[in-house]
Amino acid sequence: MRTVATARRVLSQLRRDRRTMALLLVVPLVLLTLLRYVYDDQPRVFDRVGGPLLALFPFITMFLVTSVAMLRERTTGTLERLLTTPMAKGDLLVGYALAFGLVAVVQTSLASALALGPLGLDLTAGPVLVVLLAVLDALLGMALGLFLSAFARSEFQAVQFLPAVVLPQLLLCGLFAPRATMAAPLRWLSDVLPLTYAVDGMQELARTSSVSGRLARDLGVVAGASVLALALGAATLQRRSA
């Protein structure tokens, strides 16, 4: 019940914040549409980059929104008050995961429906697998945002983690250049970055309609990294302010 109550509280806060809801639900649709018409005469290029972007948009938006939301809970004293009640850390984090997971389902369903429908994105896999991987990517962004919010003291500092943590993964994930062509140290680094497997999973969905061994590995790594980040986030939650 405490987990459900947390999820309802977070969803209520999001529903009242129209700008955040626009960032989560509308901006990805606008960006996908813009990208489609940037490559209007090159549909194969859109097919190549459109799938990975269905993984990147949920990851980035959830990372940004969750890190700022949790920081606000910390700085306003809400988190401390909640943790002085019988609520456990797991109740709070799972409640956040449940709330943002529901938002991620809506976000990725809308983006996938637009991309696979009117925009004509050509992926071999069905929409169920596409949405599943996109939701896992969103949960990964949420978990990392919860964890890294502990190291920020202001919303400005929380936003700074976006270029510090997300952009290096974006450059090394294989979206802009095949990882096999990278220098060996960069290739080794990309092997341990979770966003690499999110993008690789979407690229695999463009090639096959079944759950291949490679896709199963990608799904497992993204899910495992999300659980690890949540565990690290739980370790940073304190029942008393420092």
NORDA-V863061 format. One record per helix or strand of 2 or more residues. SS is the DSSP state (helix for helix, strand for strand). FROM is the first residue (numbers start at 1). LEN is the number of residues. If there is no record, write none. Layout:
<<SS,FROM,LEN> <SS,FROM,LEN>>
//
This chain:
<<helix,2,15> <helix,18,8> <helix,27,12> <helix,43,33> <helix,78,6> <helix,89,28> <helix,127,25> <helix,155,18> <helix,179,3> <helix,184,8> <helix,194,12> <helix,213,24>>
//
